[in-house]
């Protein structure tokens, strides 16, 4: 499963969501451009941060496509029908009819110590599937990153675009990887497997456990680096078991 992400790729993905698929195209989707613009802006601000008490927070854009009778991954929102009035969904077992452009929000605690908030907008719907764009915020209490394989089939899984700016001597949030600074060979990292240097556009990967029931798998790309800091963008998969 590809997990590489660039800012311009995400922008073009958003454009294709809104108008590039003939089977889902609808004149009303033009109303979604303000939401698409907001999504692209939020991508620039997205990231992961630490909070008091060891809480790790992932906050970034997300996109979901689900088939009829499926649930949005990690949320108690199920798509159960489509008619002239719009898409019919169950939100926490309560039925609602939603039109293109309507909000589709959910907040809950899927597993102990992990709070999730999803704010989405419907961009397309038909008798086969429902498509949304928006943001996801995941707060993981007592996070203590350690190297571990990502689970094959987590009970809940979230995907979020992320951006980090890490100062020299600091770790990339949610990992054991430390930025060491700029060298003649490129940006130097401690805690990566093998060759420690990365040039512009090179990837930095990490797979680990954040707490007993929460895992992260990410691929980041170096976009800027100096002797004082490095900026990376990418995609994180957060799996809960």
Protein Blocks (a to p, Z undefined) as FASTA:
>chain_A
ZZbdcfklmmmmmmmmmmmpmklgcfklmmmmmmmmmmmmmmmmgccdddehhiacdddd
ddddddehiacehiacdcfbdcfkbccddeehiacdddehiacdddddfbghiacddddd
dfbdcfkbccdddddddddehiacddddddfbdfbdcdddddddddehiacehiabdcfb
jcfkbccdehiehjfbdcehiacdddddfbfkbccddddddfbdcfkbccdddddddddZ
Z
